[in-house]
Amino acid sequence: MDQANPFETPRTYALHRAEYLVGLAVTTGLIIAHFGEIRWWAAAVLFFHIDVIGYFPGAIAFRRSGGRPISKAYYVLYNVMHSLITQGAVAALWWWLIGPEWALLALPFHLFGDRGVFGNFMKSFALPFEPVRQSGYLRLLDDLGLPHPKPVGHASDPVPVGHTPAARQLVDAGAPKEAVR
């Protein structure tokens, strides 16, 4: 919402995603316009390397964790591989070593699709690797008088697992800080 409060309401989140949907539409248009010029095996490699390195290992670790925290390395892998900066570097390296080609459109297609269609952005160490609604966020929406979003990808909201909650500090008017956890 702003630099002092870097979280989003459902409306600003939808607007944020809409910006990436525009990028996805442009990328899709270019893919369609140059369909016959794309080396599809190269496009598949460029498209899938992002998740093979950056998503699948963390998703598997999260599912196997049984409620225990998973390594922050999975979050770092996800964030590095799903970065427009990293994939821009991949595209530049590919361009330099192999040459320019339309298969490189697979990179923005993947990232814009993840963000615009699925709403996947960078992963925070403070949250589970997979999306699980957090009670603190739901309380914030209550305070703002906004409706709760529906659970994402789960039949019901599972207990948040795979991360270690940060210790919270409460400050009551004039009372000393006291650790809650």
C-alpha positions as CSV (number, residue, x, y, z in Angstrom):
1,M,0.0,0.0,0.0
2,D,2.9,2.3,0.7
3,Q,6.6,2.0,1.8
4,A,5.7,2.1,5.5
5,N,3.0,-0.6,5.0
6,P,4.1,-3.0,2.2
7,F,1.1,-5.2,2.2
8,E,-1.9,-5.1,-0.1
9,T,-5.6,-5.1,0.3
10,P,-7.5,-7.4,-2.1
11,R,-8.3,-4.5,-4.4
12,T,-4.6,-3.3,-4.7
13,Y,-3.5,-6.9,-5.1
14,A,-5.9,-7.3,-8.0
15,L,-4.7,-4.1,-9.6
16,H,-1.1,-5.3,-9.1
17,R,-1.9,-8.6,-10.8
18,A,-3.7,-6.7,-13.6
19,E,-0.5,-5.0,-14.6
20,Y,1.2,-8.4,-15.1
21,L,-1.8,-9.6,-17.1
22,V,-1.2,-6.7,-19.6
23,G,2.4,-8.0,-19.9
24,L,1.1,-11.5,-20.4
25,A,-1.2,-10.3,-23.1
26,V,1.6,-8.5,-24.9
27,T,3.9,-11.5,-24.6
28,T,1.1,-13.9,-25.8
29,G,0.4,-11.6,-28.8
30,L,4.1,-11.7,-29.7
31,I,4.1,-15.5,-29.3
32,I,1.1,-15.8,-31.6
33,A,2.6,-13.4,-34.2
34,H,5.9,-15.3,-34.3
35,F,4.5,-18.8,-33.7
36,G,6.3,-20.4,-36.7
37,E,9.6,-18.7,-35.8
38,I,9.8,-20.1,-32.2
39,R,12.1,-23.1,-31.5
40,W,9.7,-24.8,-29.2
41,W,12.2,-27.1,-27.5
42,A,14.2,-24.0,-26.5
43,A,11.1,-22.2,-25.3
44,A,10.2,-25.3,-23.2
45,V,13.6,-25.3,-21.6
46,L,13.4,-21.6,-20.9
47,F,9.9,-21.9,-19.5
48,F,10.4,-24.9,-17.3
49,H,13.9,-24.2,-15.9
50,I,12.3,-21.5,-13.6
51,D,10.1,-23.9,-11.8
52,V,12.5,-26.9,-11.9
53,I,15.1,-24.9,-10.0
54,G,12.9,-22.4,-8.2
55,Y,9.6,-23.9,-7.3
56,F,9.5,-27.7,-7.3
57,P,12.2,-28.3,-4.6
58,G,10.4,-25.9,-2.2
59,A,7.0,-27.3,-2.9
60,I,8.2,-30.9,-2.3
61,A,9.9,-29.8,0.9
62,F,6.8,-28.0,2.1
63,R,4.6,-31.0,1.5
64,R,7.1,-33.4,3.2
65,S,7.7,-31.0,6.1
66,G,4.8,-32.3,8.2
67,G,4.5,-28.9,9.9
68,R,8.2,-28.4,10.5
69,P,10.0,-25.4,9.1
70,I,11.6,-25.8,5.7
71,S,15.0,-24.3,4.8
72,K,15.0,-20.6,3.8
73,A,17.2,-21.8,0.8
74,Y,13.9,-22.9,-0.9
75,Y,12.5,-19.3,-0.6
76,V,15.8,-17.9,-1.9
77,L,15.7,-20.3,-4.9
78,Y,12.1,-19.4,-5.6
79,N,12.7,-15.6,-5.4
80,V,15.9,-15.7,-7.4
81,M,14.4,-17.8,-10.2
82,H,11.2,-15.9,-10.3
83,S,12.9,-12.5,-10.6
84,L,12.6,-10.4,-13.7
85,I,16.2,-9.4,-13.0
86,T,17.5,-13.0,-13.0
87,Q,15.5,-14.0,-16.0
88,G,16.6,-10.8,-17.8
89,A,20.2,-12.0,-17.1
90,V,19.3,-15.4,-18.5
91,A,17.9,-13.8,-21.6
92,A,21.0,-11.6,-22.0
93,L,23.3,-14.6,-21.6
94,W,21.3,-16.7,-24.0
95,W,21.3,-13.8,-26.5
96,W,25.1,-13.5,-26.2
97,L,25.9,-17.2,-26.4
98,I,23.2,-18.5,-28.7
99,G,21.7,-15.4,-30.3
100,P,18.4,-13.6,-30.2
101,E,15.3,-15.7,-30.8
102,W,11.6,-15.7,-30.2
103,A,11.9,-18.6,-27.7
104,L,13.1,-16.1,-25.2
105,L,9.5,-14.9,-24.9
106,A,8.9,-18.0,-22.7
107,L,10.7,-16.2,-19.8
108,P,8.3,-13.2,-19.5
109,F,5.4,-15.4,-20.4
110,H,6.2,-17.6,-17.4
111,L,6.8,-14.8,-14.9
112,F,3.8,-12.6,-16.1
113,G,1.6,-15.7,-16.0
114,D,2.7,-16.6,-12.5
115,R,2.0,-13.1,-11.2
116,G,-1.0,-12.1,-13.3
117,V,-2.9,-15.4,-13.5
118,F,-1.9,-17.1,-10.3
119,G,-1.0,-14.2,-8.1
120,N,2.4,-15.6,-7.2
121,F,4.9,-12.9,-6.2
122,M,8.1,-13.2,-4.1
123,K,8.0,-15.4,-1.1
124,S,8.6,-14.0,2.4
125,F,10.5,-16.0,5.0
126,A,7.7,-15.1,7.5
127,L,5.1,-17.0,5.6
128,P,4.6,-20.7,4.6
129,F,6.1,-21.6,1.2
130,E,2.7,-22.4,-0.2
131,P,-0.2,-19.9,0.2
132,V,-2.1,-20.3,3.5
133,R,-4.4,-17.5,4.8
134,Q,-2.9,-15.9,7.9
135,S,-5.0,-14.9,10.9
136,G,-3.1,-11.6,11.2
137,Y,-4.0,-10.7,7.7
138,L,-7.6,-11.6,8.2
139,R,-7.7,-9.4,11.3
140,L,-6.2,-6.6,9.3
141,L,-9.0,-7.0,6.7
142,D,-11.5,-7.0,9.5
143,D,-10.0,-3.7,10.9
144,L,-10.3,-2.2,7.4
145,G,-13.9,-3.4,7.0
146,L,-12.9,-5.6,4.0
147,P,-14.2,-9.1,3.1
148,H,-11.9,-12.1,3.5
149,P,-10.6,-13.7,0.3
150,K,-11.5,-17.3,-0.2
151,P,-8.9,-20.0,0.6
152,V,-6.3,-20.5,-2.1
153,G,-5.9,-23.9,-3.6
154,H,-7.1,-25.8,-0.5
155,A,-10.5,-27.3,0.3
156,S,-10.2,-25.5,3.6
157,D,-7.5,-23.5,5.3
158,P,-4.8,-25.8,6.6
159,V,-2.8,-24.8,9.7
160,P,0.2,-22.6,8.5
161,V,3.3,-24.9,8.4
162,G,6.7,-24.8,7.0
163,H,7.9,-21.6,8.6
164,T,8.8,-20.3,12.0
165,P,6.7,-17.3,13.1
166,A,8.7,-14.3,14.2
167,A,8.4,-13.3,17.9
168,R,5.8,-10.6,18.3
169,Q,6.1,-7.5,20.5
170,L,3.1,-5.8,22.0
171,V,3.2,-2.2,23.2
172,D,0.3,-1.1,25.4
173,A,0.0,2.6,26.2
174,G,2.9,3.1,28.6
175,A,3.3,-0.6,29.4
176,P,6.7,-2.2,28.7
177,K,7.2,-4.4,25.6
178,E,6.4,-8.0,26.4
179,A,7.1,-11.0,24.3
180,V,4.1,-12.9,23.2
181,R,5.9,-15.9,21.8
